[in-house]
Amino acid sequence: MSEFKRIPPEQAQTLRAQGAVVVDIRDPQIYAADHINGAKHLDNHSISDFIRGADLDAPTVVVCYHGNSSQSAAAYLVSQGFSDVYSLDGGFELWRATYPTETEPSPQE
């Protein structure tokens, strides 16, 4: 069983450019207001569907507010069979400070 790895925004950006899946576990309203471009929102209601449809070997970067909650979520994904999981150190807040042009709000419905 592999473990997840904690990575800085620069490494996450490299993985993202190579096609890694980015999942954001923050509150839905906060995610909708601003998130990493292309990130998928995951919560207790959507995680089962995400796991069922996921490529368990695809690099997966988990994002939260500051990099704490994402560690628990990353460990959970590893326990579910994901083999290449990362937790974004500093979370969305450090990402936004590092890559301010690489975030977007969700489209208004």
N, C-alpha and C positions, 0 to 999 in steps of 0.2 A: 504494500500500500504506500503510495507516495504521500508527501506532505505538500501543502500549499507554500508558496514563497511570497515574502513581502517585498514589494518593489517600489521604486520612486517613480514619479510621473514620467521622467524621461524614458525609462525602460518600458513603461506601460504604453507610451506613445509609439515606440518602436514595434512592440507586439501588435498594437492596434493597426499600424500601417501594414503589418504582415497578415492581417485578417483575423486577429484574435477577437473573440466575443467579449464585449464589455457589458456587464450587468450592474445595475444601480439598485441598491436596496433601501434607499432613503424613502421617506414618506411620499405618497403619490403626488400630493400638491407641490411639494418642494421639487420633486423630479420634473413635474410638468412645467414649472417656472424656469428651470435651467438644468441641463445635464450635458454630459459629454456627447458630442456628435455621434449618433448611431448607437448609443447605449440602449439596452433593453431594461425596462423596469421589472423588477421581481419583488414579489411580496408573498405572504403566506398563502394567498389564493392562487397565484400564478406559477409558483415554483414547481409543482408536480408536473404541469404541462410542459414547462421549460425542460425539466429533466428528461421526460419521456421523448421529447423531440430533439434533444441535443446530441451532438457528436461528442462523446465522452472524452475523446482524445484531442479535441480542438483546444487551443489555448483559451482560457477564460479568465478575465480580469474582473474582480469584484470591487465595487466602489460603494462607500458610505459617506458620511459627513466628514470625518476626520481620520479614518483608517483604523478604528477600533472594532466596530460591529462587523466590518467586512471580513475580519479574521475569523470570526465564528461562522459566518456564512461560507467562507472559502473552505473551512474545515468540514462543514456539512456537505458541500459539493464533492470534496474528496471522498467522504464516507459513502457517497452515493455512486462512486465509480469514476468520477472525473479524474483524469490523470495529469493534467497540466493546468493547475489553478494558481492564481496570483491574487494577493490582496494589495490594493493601492495604498501605500503609506501616505499619510497626510490627507487621504480621501479627496472628495470633490473640491474641498476648499483649497488644497494645495494645487490640485490640477488646474482650477480656474485661475489661480495666481500665476501659474507657470505657463499655461496655454489659454489665455483669455479669448482667443478667436476660435477655439476648438470646443465651444459649448453652444447649446441652442435650447430655446424653449420648445415644448411640444406644440404642434399646430393647434389652433383653436378650433373646436368642433361646433 
